[in-house]
């Protein structure tokens, strides 16, 4: 079971990525991509995936060289 701090980090990164998706999607639909809502959602999803990756790297738990074995994997 993950530690509560790891779960909190996961929730923060996930919430931020969700917010980027919503804001990006609606802003693109209302401005640039009025005729192409699927394209707006695709662009917003790609951007939010990159944001989630960068945030998870920034707030992630450092990996020790000795902890390469994951129990249960």
Buried (B, 14 or more C-beta within 10 A) or exposed (E): EEEEEEEEBBEEBEEBBEEBBEEBBEEBBEEEBEEEEEEBBBBBBEBBEEBBEEBBEEEEEEEEEEEEEEEEE
